[in-house]
Amino acid sequence: MKHTFLFMEGIWIARGHYFDDTDRALPFEGMTKVTHTDKLWLNEGEIEIKAGDKPIKIYNRYEIVPF
């Protein structure tokens, strides 16, 4: 299997369960988008953990200098 994450542009989708510190399973959905320019790769994503009436949203953005 060829490893493509970060090395190829694309959108990655995730779904599953997040387990909190009490071992409670909470459903989540998220995505990450990888884009490339000549001097910089971007890894931008978000995840939403369904925790009752107030979902928890986490955003990230990484700038990667290609080697």
C-alpha positions, -999 to +999 in steps of 0.1 A: +000+000+000+014+034-010+014+061+018-002+092+003-012+114+032+006+147+030+025+136-001-006+140-024-032+167-024-066+156-013-094+157+012-095+130+039-128+123+057-130+108+092-160+094+112-160+073+143-160+076+181-139+097+205-134+083+239-133+108+268-114+104+301-143+084+315-143+060+285-176+074+272-178+071+234-189+102+216-195+103+179-173+126+157-170+137+121-141+155+106-120+163+075-085+173+066-075+190+033-039+188+020-028+214-006+006+220-021+023+251-034+059+253-046+073+264-012+046+252+013+022+224+020-009+230+040-027+206+062-060+222+073-087+203+091-116+203+115-133+178+138-167+180+156-173+158+186-210+154+193-212+160+230-248+167+238-263+201+231-228+218+227-207+200+202-169+205+205-152+218+174-115+217+169-097+234+140-061+230+129-038+244+103-003+232+097+023+247+073+048+222+062+080+231+043+086+202+018+119+185+020 
